[in-house]
Structure formats: C-alpha cells, structure tokens
Amino acid sequence: MDFKTSNEEIKTGIYLLQDGNEEPFNIRLHLAKDILTIQEQDVICVSGEPFYSSERTVTIRRQTIGGFGLSIKGGAEHKIPVVISKISKEQKAELSGLLFIGDGILQINGINVRSYRHEEVVQVLRNAGEEVTLTVSFLKRTPAFLKLPLCEDCTCVPSDQSSGTSSPLCDSGLHLNYHPNNPDTLSCSSWPTSAGLRWEKRWVDLRLIPLLHARLSQYIPGSDICRQNAFQVIAVDGVCSGVIQCPIGEECMDWLQAIASNISALTKHNVKKINRNFPVNQQIIYMGWVDEREQDLVQDRMYTPKFLALRGSSLFKFSAPPVTTWDWTRAEQSFTVYEIMCKILKDGDLLDKRRQCFSLQTDTGEDMVFSVELESELLLWEKAFQMATFFEVERIQCKTYACIMESHLMGLTIDFSMGFVCFDAASKAVLWRYKFSQLKGSSDDGKSKIKFLFQNQDTKLIEAKELEFSNLFAVLHCIHAFFAAKVACLDPVFVGSQNTAASTAVPTLSSVSTGPQASKLKYSS
C-alpha cells in the first residue's frame, strides 16, 4: 500500500475493486483535485512506441539447478488459466524479460492449456523436457483470492517441493533447488526473438472519474444497507468506479472524506463562476447530491439519487445537476425556502439504517426525507439552509398571508422589525399588532386554523387570536423562518459570518452558527 499527499492534494493507494459480477481484483487509486483515476496492471512493450499485446511467446530452458525459476497458481477449477505467481531472481523466467507475475499460461509447447486444472498444468510442465515454449497473456483482473504480489520484486523461497502434491491456491514451485551462485543462471537462450523489444508490467488507466458534481455512495444502490469498508464514486455522466474495497473502516473513511472534500472544493469554485451570471438576489448558496427516500416503500428501491440546489429564494430538486440556464426551469420541484421546514433527524427519528438524514416539510405539509453520506455533508447542508433562509428573510423583511378571523377576510403580516400585524383586508385598518417576544405559545389543527397566544405588554394577560388560512403549513414555516432569523441576529458568530459572506461573491458556509440558540422558542424583538 502506498499513500502520499502533496500540495496538489494527490492521494494514492492499492485496493480491491468489485466490478459487476467479476471476482474482486487489485487496482490502484490516484486522487487529484479534479479527477479520480482507477488503474489496473498490464504488460506493455515499452521499447520504441509503447503498445499492448494480448499474447506473448517465450522459450526458456530448464536449468540443472533452479528449473524454470517460476511458480504457478490457479487453474480451470477457478475459471481462470493457471497464473504465474512467483519468478525467481536471475533465473530463466526472469532473464527472458517476457514473463511477469500475473501472466496466464495459455499454451505449453503448442498444447492449449486454458481449460486445464492446476495439477494438470503442473504435470505438463514437469514433462515438457529441457526446453519449453510458453504462450502467455497478462490477466489484468486476476482474482484477488490468488493473493499475487503486486510487484516483481518477489524472490521465490528455495524449495524442492516440485515432486510433491500441489494446491491451486498455493505456489507450485517449478524452480527445484535454486542456487544463486550457479553459473548456468547467467546465460539464457530465451531473449525476445525481435531485437529491441522490451516489456514491462505497469499500472495503466482503467477508468477516469471527473469529480465535478460526482457523488459518493457507501450503500447498495437504492437500499439502506451500508457496505462494509467499501464505497463507489459515480461521475455526473453516470460512469461508475465500481465498488472499491478497503481493508479497514478508518482507511475507507479517510478516502471518503478526501474525495468528498475535493468534490466540495470543485463545486464551490463552479458556483462562484455561475453566480457571476445571476443577480444578487438569485445567488447559489448550495449544490449537492442527496438520496431521497421513496414514499412508496412497496417498491424494491428505497432511495433515489437527487440533486439539491439552494438559489435565491428557492430550493430546487433535480434528477441531475443543472448546467444551463434552461435547466433551472426544468427542476422536478421547487420550494420557497422560508415556507419549508428542515429538520436534522436524530437517532430516535431515523426511519431505517441510514444515519445522516434530514427531512423537509413542504408548504403543503408533505414530508420528504433525504440522506447524505457523511456527517460533514449533513452539517454543510444544515448551515447552507440556515444561511439561505436568513438571507431571504432579510431581503423581503415582511410577508403577508390572507386569512379569516371571525368570518371576516383579514391579512396577517409577519414583519421582521414589528412582529405580527393583523389588518382588515378591505379597509387596511390595523386590528392588532404584537412583537415576536409577546408570542408565548401557539397551536394548530393541522388543517387550516392557528391559535396564537400573545401576552399584553401592559396587563401581562394572555390574549388568544385564532386565524384561519388556506395555506396553513406555508404560514407556520414562514413564522418559524422569521423567528430563526431573529435568533441568528442575536448570535455574534452568525452576524460575523453573514457580514463576511455579504462581501464575497459566494456566501461562506463554514462559520454559520449552529449553537443552542437555534432551538429556543422565546425571542426578543
């Protein structure tokens, strides 16, 4: 395993990849700022212009001491050819320059052994005589259960077990009594027949995953079942990395956080560029992938990927990231931020095995549940939603809703400075007004009616006011948004971050307050 980071935020490591129904095989991950590269091993000709060849043929002579200098694993019982698993230093196999750990043996002296079992191939090699011609092809996706070394620097242990029984998962030594001082090992009659050809085993690109608007997933698609120490990365065009398996949970989380951090940085940079084309009141504050929990759990799929964006006064839900201005008009759904309610789900509120979840209650009372992969992503969403709501309340300052009180058509204005103002819809005469701090309680029937309990500043008595609305949940959520904005104004940390955000092209999300004041129900005007 090889990890390294640099100023360019590059991270590498060797892991297992489960690609479809194939057996897991070794791959190397290479993380840069804007792309995740997945590499597999292959053998290429590096003399002159590099090229790939599916098959190579090499003739090697058995040494008196040391034999052919290679070991094998695998066989037809594992649905793969027999594979070279070890190559002895300075013996015939290595000196040929054409054989590598991971090569599948396809033919021996012209005999097709692709479908031979392990023991059968061992017997053919033992009876092949002093000289053997092998046709091989590098198996780029050798099953991980063979546990082949990932480099050629792997010297075979001296052995005389070639006459004993062999196992397809253990090295069958064909090197006999290897002796490093044997002068016969210094000569070799099996150099490539084409002069100037040189072959090397290298890591080559298997898949490139652009990270802009890419998404991570630890879960089996559509379910709440989290893979153990594994994840996949899906590009915006649908290209999938396959399931990347890490040896331990800490390492898996380290990769998830590193990739998520790069995705977030790219998104922030992209948002800054997009915001140059939008007016101040239409700036994007948040963009990112979530999984939406399906309402109809009769279906096999519990969760579906969605892309959320907070822009200006609205929350947009897309099936894919918006790229053009026209895309913004084709959102699946859009909501006014101060007329929806966001709740971070705690352990007791979770509906299944997914941990990082939040719910949104819309202006019609519909509940939607979303899941993200990491706690840091959940915190980022929470801060962004608070910021978007605050900015919009600060911008509009007041919101008026039509209502009915005692069979008369009225208007209720929620004013950021004055509090609650109720007036006659026809004459515009103000009937009553209360500050936010005077609201001591409220209740609703879940359909249309809200009962407010205000405290009279002079008499200190509680005065009840019952109003009926056609859009109950929109009114309730708007009141909550104005109260939350009031609380935020009292928080010096939030005020500081809000002032910083106002002076930049993109609001800063890193310093939004999520302190205990946000949950208080008592406010001052």
C-alpha positions in Angstrom: 0.0 0.0 0.0 1.3 3.4 -0.9 -0.2 6.6 0.5 1.1 10.1 -0.2 -0.3 13.6 -0.2 1.2 16.7 -1.7 0.5 20.4 -2.2 -1.6 19.2 -5.2 -3.8 17.1 -3.0 -2.8 13.8 -4.6 -3.5 10.6 -2.8 -2.8 7.0 -3.9 -3.4 3.5 -2.6 -3.8 -0.1 -3.8 -7.2 -1.7 -3.1 -9.6 -4.3 -4.4 -12.3 -3.5 -7.0 -15.6 -5.3 -7.4 -16.7 -4.6 -11.0 -20.1 -6.2 -11.7 -20.2 -9.9 -11.2 -16.4 -10.4 -11.6 -14.2 -11.6 -8.8 -12.5 -8.7 -6.9 -9.1 -7.7 -8.4 -6.3 -5.3 -7.4 -6.5 -1.7 -8.6 -4.6 1.5 -7.7 -6.5 4.7 -6.9 -5.0 8.0 -7.7 -6.8 11.1 -6.3 -6.1 14.5 -7.7 -8.0 17.8 -7.2 -10.5 17.2 -10.1 -10.3 13.5 -11.0 -10.2 10.1 -9.5 -8.1 7.7 -11.6 -8.5 3.9 -11.3 -5.7 1.8 -12.6 -5.1 -1.8 -13.3 -1.9 -3.7 -14.1 -1.0 -4.7 -17.6 2.1 -5.7 -19.5 3.2 -3.4 -22.4 6.0 -3.2 -24.8 8.0 -0.1 -23.8 10.7 -0.1 -26.5 10.1 2.5 -29.1 6.4 3.4 -29.2 4.6 1.6 -26.3 1.9 -0.9 -27.4 -0.2 -3.6 -25.8 -0.1 -7.2 -26.9 -2.7 -9.8 -25.8 -0.3 -12.7 -26.1 3.5 -13.2 -25.8 5.5 -16.4 -26.7 8.8 -17.2 -24.9 11.1 -20.2 -24.9 13.1 -21.0 -21.7 15.4 -23.8 -20.9 15.3 -25.8 -17.7 18.3 -25.3 -15.5 20.1 -28.1 -13.8 19.7 -26.2 -10.5 16.7 -24.0 -10.3 14.5 -25.4 -13.0 12.4 -22.8 -14.9 12.5 -20.4 -12.0 8.8 -19.8 -11.7 5.8 -20.8 -9.6 2.1 -21.0 -10.6 -1.4 -20.8 -9.0 -5.0 -21.1 -10.1 -6.4 -23.3 -12.8 -9.7 -24.2 -14.5 -11.3 -25.1 -11.2 -11.3 -21.3 -10.6 -12.5 -20.4 -14.1 -9.1 -18.8 -15.0 -5.9 -20.1 -16.6 -3.0 -21.1 -14.5 -1.2 -17.9 -13.4 2.5 -17.2 -12.8 2.6 -16.3 -9.1 6.4 -16.0 -8.4 9.5 -15.5 -10.5 13.0 -16.3 -9.1 15.7 -13.7 -9.3 18.2 -14.2 -12.1 16.8 -17.4 -13.3 15.5 -18.3 -16.8 11.9 -16.9 -16.4 13.2 -13.5 -15.2 16.1 -13.3 -17.6 13.8 -13.8 -20.5 12.3 -10.4 -19.9 9.0 -11.6 -21.2 7.4 -13.3 -18.2 5.7 -11.5 -15.3 3.8 -12.3 -12.2 0.2 -12.3 -13.2 0.7 -13.9 -16.7 -1.8 -16.5 -17.5 -0.3 -19.6 -19.3 -2.3 -20.3 -22.4 -0.2 -22.8 -24.2 2.8 -25.1 -23.4 4.8 -26.4 -26.3 1.7 -25.8 -28.5 -0.7 -27.5 -26.2 -3.7 -25.4 -25.3 -3.9 -25.5 -21.5 -6.5 -22.7 -21.0 -9.0 -25.2 -19.7 -6.6 -27.4 -17.7 -6.8 -27.8 -14.0 -3.9 -26.7 -11.8 -2.5 -30.2 -11.3 -2.7 -31.0 -15.0 -0.6 -27.9 -15.9 2.0 -28.8 -13.3 2.3 -32.3 -14.9 2.6 -30.9 -18.4 5.4 -28.5 -17.3 7.3 -31.3 -15.4 7.2 -33.5 -18.5 8.0 -30.7 -21.0 11.6 -31.6 -21.3 14.7 -29.4 -21.1 13.1 -26.6 -23.2 9.6 -25.2 -23.0 7.8 -22.7 -25.1 5.1 -20.8 -23.3 2.3 -18.6 -24.7 1.2 -16.2 -22.0 -1.2 -13.3 -21.6 -1.3 -10.9 -18.7 -4.5 -11.3 -16.7 -5.3 -7.7 -15.8 -8.1 -8.8 -13.5 -6.6 -11.8 -11.7 -8.9 -12.7 -8.8 -7.8 -11.3 -5.5 -8.1 -14.7 -3.8 -4.9 -15.9 -5.5 -3.1 -13.2 -3.5 -0.5 -12.5 -6.1 2.2 -9.9 -5.2 1.8 -6.5 -6.8 5.4 -6.1 -7.8 8.1 -8.3 -9.5 10.4 -7.9 -6.5 9.4 -11.2 -5.1 12.1 -13.9 -4.8 10.9 -17.5 -4.6 11.8 -19.4 -1.5 14.2 -22.2 -2.2 12.2 -25.4 -2.5 12.3 -29.0 -3.5 8.6 -29.5 -3.4 8.1 -29.8 -7.2 7.7 -33.5 -6.9 5.0 -33.3 -4.2 1.3 -32.7 -4.4 0.2 -29.1 -5.4 -2.7 -26.9 -4.5 -4.3 -24.4 -6.9 -4.2 -21.7 -4.2 -0.6 -22.4 -3.2 2.5 -21.8 -5.3 3.6 -24.9 -7.2 7.3 -24.4 -7.4 8.9 -25.3 -10.7 12.3 -24.0 -9.7 13.6 -27.0 -7.9 16.8 -26.4 -5.8 17.6 -22.8 -6.7 21.2 -21.8 -6.0 22.1 -18.1 -6.6 25.7 -18.9 -7.3 25.0 -21.4 -10.1 26.9 -20.0 -13.2 24.3 -21.5 -15.5 21.8 -18.8 -14.4 23.9 -16.1 -16.1 23.2 -17.4 -19.6 19.8 -17.5 -21.3 18.7 -18.7 -24.7 15.3 -17.2 -24.4 15.7 -13.5 -25.1 13.0 -11.9 -27.3 13.3 -13.0 -31.0 12.6 -9.4 -32.1 15.6 -7.3 -31.3 15.0 -4.2 -29.3 11.7 -5.2 -27.7 11.4 -4.7 -24.0 8.3 -5.5 -21.9 7.3 -4.0 -18.6 4.4 -4.5 -16.2 2.8 -1.2 -15.4 -0.2 0.4 -13.8 -2.5 1.6 -16.7 -5.6 3.7 -16.6 -8.8 1.6 -16.3 -11.3 4.4 -15.5 -11.3 8.1 -15.1 -13.9 9.7 -12.8 -14.3 13.5 -13.1 -15.1 14.8 -9.6 -17.1 17.9 -10.5 -20.7 17.0 -9.5 -19.7 13.4 -8.8 -21.3 11.6 -6.0 -20.2 9.1 -3.4 -22.1 6.1 -2.1 -21.4 3.6 0.6 -24.8 2.0 0.2 -26.0 -0.8 -2.0 -27.9 1.2 -4.7 -31.5 2.1 -3.6 -31.2 0.5 -0.2 -30.3 1.4 3.4 -27.6 -1.4 3.6 -24.2 0.1 4.0 -21.3 -1.8 2.5 -18.5 -2.7 4.9 -15.4 -0.7 4.3 -16.3 -0.1 0.7 -17.7 2.7 -1.5 -18.2 3.7 -5.1 -17.9 7.0 -7.0 -20.3 7.9 -9.8 -19.4 10.6 -12.3 -22.0 13.1 -13.4 -22.3 11.3 -16.7 -23.1 8.0 -14.9 -19.6 6.4 -15.2 -19.1 4.3 -12.0 -15.9 3.4 -10.4 -17.1 0.0 -9.3 -17.1 -1.0 -5.6 -13.8 -0.1 -4.0 -13.0 -2.3 -1.0 -10.6 -1.0 1.7 -9.0 -3.3 4.3 -10.3 -1.3 7.4 -13.0 1.2 8.2 -10.6 4.0 9.0 -9.0 3.8 5.7 -12.3 3.8 3.9 -13.5 6.9 5.8 -10.2 8.6 5.0 -10.8 8.1 1.3 -14.5 9.2 1.5 -13.6 12.4 3.3 -10.7 13.1 0.9 -12.9 12.6 -2.2 -15.8 14.5 -0.7 -13.5 17.4 0.1 -12.3 17.6 -3.5 -15.9 17.4 -4.8 -16.9 20.2 -2.4 -14.0 22.4 -3.5 -14.8 21.9 -7.1 -18.5 22.7 -6.5 -17.6 25.9 -4.6 -15.4 27.0 -7.4 -18.1 26.2 -10.0 -20.7 28.0 -8.0 -18.6 31.2 -8.0 -18.4 31.1 -11.7 -22.1 30.5 -12.2 -23.1 33.3 -9.7 -21.4 35.9 -11.9 -24.3 35.5 -14.3 -27.1 35.8 -11.6 -28.3 38.9 -9.8 -27.6 39.4 -6.1 -31.0 38.0 -5.0 -30.5 34.9 -7.2 -27.1 33.7 -5.9 -26.5 30.0 -5.4 -25.6 29.0 -1.9 -25.6 25.2 -2.0 -25.4 22.5 -4.6 -25.0 18.8 -3.9 -26.2 15.2 -4.2 -28.6 13.5 -1.8 -30.6 10.3 -1.8 -34.3 10.8 -1.4 -36.3 8.2 0.5 -39.2 6.9 -1.7 -42.7 7.5 -0.4 -43.9 4.1 -1.7 -41.9 1.5 0.2 -43.6 -1.3 -1.7 -41.1 -0.7 -4.4 -37.8 -2.5 -4.3 -36.0 0.8 -4.4 -36.0 2.7 -1.1 -33.7 5.6 -2.2 -33.2 7.5 -5.4 -30.3 10.0 -6.1 -31.4 13.6 -6.3 -29.5 16.9 -6.8 -30.5 19.8 -4.5 -29.7 23.4 -5.0 -30.4 26.5 -2.9 -30.6 29.6 -5.1 -32.1 32.9 -4.1 -35.5 32.4 -2.5 -35.9 28.8 -3.8 -34.8 25.2 -3.1 -34.7 23.2 -6.3 -34.7 19.4 -6.7 -33.2 17.9 -9.8 -32.6 14.5 -11.2 -29.2 15.7 -12.5 -27.1 18.9 -11.9 -28.3 22.0 -13.8 -25.8 23.0 -16.4 -27.6 25.7 -18.5 -29.9 28.5 -17.5 -32.7 26.5 -19.2 -32.0 23.6 -16.8 -33.1 25.7 -13.8 -36.6 25.9 -15.3 -36.9 22.1 -15.5 -36.5 21.2 -11.9 -38.6 18.3 -10.7 -39.8 20.5 -7.8 -39.0 23.9 -6.3 -40.0 25.5 -3.0 -39.7 28.9 -1.3 -37.0 28.5 1.4 -38.9 30.3 4.1 -42.1 28.3 3.5 -40.5 24.9 4.1 -39.2 23.4 7.3 -35.9 21.5 7.6 -35.2 19.0 10.4 -32.0 17.1 11.1 -33.0 13.6 12.1 -31.5 12.3 15.4 -31.1 8.6 16.2 -34.6 8.3 17.5 -36.1 9.9 14.4 -34.4 7.7 11.8 -36.6 5.6 9.6 -34.1 2.9 8.6 -30.4 2.1 8.8 -29.3 5.2 7.0 -27.6 7.6 9.6 -27.0 11.0 8.1 -30.6 12.1 7.3 -32.8 15.2 7.2 -36.4 15.9 6.5 -38.1 18.7 4.6 -41.8 19.6 5.2 -43.2 21.5 2.3 -45.7 24.3 2.2 -48.4 21.7 1.6 -47.4 19.6 4.6 -45.7 16.8 2.5 -42.7 15.3 4.3 -39.6 14.3 2.3 -36.6 12.5 3.8 -33.1 12.8 2.3 -29.8 11.0 3.2 -26.2 12.1 2.6 -23.1 10.0 3.0 -21.0 11.9 5.6 -21.6 13.9 8.7 -19.7 16.8 7.2 -22.1 16.8 4.3 -25.0 16.9 6.6 -23.5 19.8 8.5 -22.8 21.7 5.3 -26.4 21.3 4.2 -27.7 22.5 7.6 -25.6 25.6 7.5 -26.5 26.4 3.9 -30.2 26.1 4.6 -29.9 28.4 7.6 -27.9 30.9 5.5 -30.4 30.8 2.6 -33.4 31.3 4.9 -31.7 34.2 6.7 -30.7 35.9 3.5 -34.2 35.7 2.1 -36.0 36.9 5.3 -33.5 39.7 5.5 -34.2 40.6 1.9 -38.1 40.5 1.9 -38.4 41.9 5.5 -42.1 41.0 5.7 -44.6 38.5 4.3 -48.4 38.9 4.2 -50.9 36.0 4.1 -54.7 36.2 3.6 -56.7 34.8 6.5 -60.2 34.7 8.1 -60.9 35.9 11.6 -64.5 35.7 12.9 -65.8 35.2 9.4 -64.1 38.4 8.1 -61.4 38.5 5.5 -58.1 39.7 7.0 -54.4 39.9 6.3 -51.6 38.8 8.6 -48.2 40.4 8.1 -45.1 38.8 9.6 -42.7 41.7 9.8 -39.1 41.3 10.7 -39.0 44.6 12.6 -42.5 44.9 14.0 -43.6 41.3 14.6 -47.2 40.3 13.9 -49.7 42.8 12.3 -53.3 41.9 11.6 -55.4 44.2 9.4 -58.8 44.3 7.7 -58.4 43.3 4.0 -60.9 45.8 2.8 -60.1 49.0 4.8 -56.4 48.1 5.6 -57.1 49.2 9.1 -54.8 47.6 11.7 -56.8 45.5 14.2 -53.9 44.4 16.4 -50.1 44.0 16.4 -47.7 42.1 18.7 -43.9 41.9 18.9 -42.2 38.5 18.4 -41.3 38.5 22.1 -45.0 38.7 23.0 -45.8 35.3 21.4 -46.0 32.9 24.3 -47.4 29.9 22.5 -49.5 28.7 19.6 -51.4 25.6 18.4 -52.9 24.5 15.1 -55.4 21.9 14.0 -53.2 20.5 11.2 -55.7 21.7 8.6 -56.3 25.5 8.5 -56.5 27.1 11.9 -53.8 28.6 14.1 -54.4 29.9 17.6 -51.8 32.5 18.8 -51.3 33.2 22.5 -49.9 36.7 23.0 -49.0 38.5 26.2 -50.3 42.0 26.6 -47.4 44.3 27.5 -49.5 46.4 29.9 -51.8 43.9 31.6 -49.4 40.9 31.2 -52.6 38.9 30.4 -52.6 36.3 27.7 -54.7 37.2 24.6 -55.8 34.5 22.2 -56.2 35.2 18.5 -57.5 32.5 16.1 -56.9 32.8 12.4 -57.8 30.5 9.5 -55.5 30.1 6.5 -55.8 28.3 3.2 -52.1 27.5 3.3 -51.5 26.5 6.9 -48.1 24.9 6.6 -46.6 27.8 4.5 -47.7 30.2 7.2 -46.3 28.1 10.1 -42.9 27.6 8.3 -42.7 31.3 7.4 -43.2 32.2 11.1 -40.5 29.8 12.1 -38.1 31.2 9.5 -38.6 34.8 10.7 -38.1 33.7 14.3 -35.0 31.8 13.4 -33.7 34.9 11.6 -34.4 36.9 14.7 -32.3 34.5 16.8 -29.5 34.5 14.2 -29.3 38.3 14.5 -28.5 37.9 18.2 -25.7 35.4 17.6 -22.4 37.4 17.1 -20.7 34.4 15.4 -23.5 34.3 12.8 -23.5 38.0 12.3 -19.8 38.0 11.7 -20.1 35.2 9.2 -23.0 36.9 7.5 -21.1 40.1 7.1 -18.2 38.2 5.6 -20.4 36.3 3.2 -22.1 39.5 2.1 -18.7 40.9 1.0 -17.8 37.9 -1.2 -19.2 36.5 -4.5 -20.3 33.3 -2.8 -21.6 33.1 0.8 -19.2 31.4 3.2 -20.8 28.3 4.7 -18.1 27.4 7.1 -18.9 29.7 10.0 -22.7 29.6 10.2 -23.8 29.2 13.8 -25.4 26.0 14.8 -25.4 26.7 18.5 -28.1 26.1 21.1 -29.8 29.4 20.5 -31.3 28.0 17.3 -33.7 25.7 19.3 -35.1 28.3 21.7 -38.7 29.2 21.4 -38.6 32.5 23.2 -37.4 35.6 21.3 -36.9 39.3 21.7 -37.8 41.9 19.1 
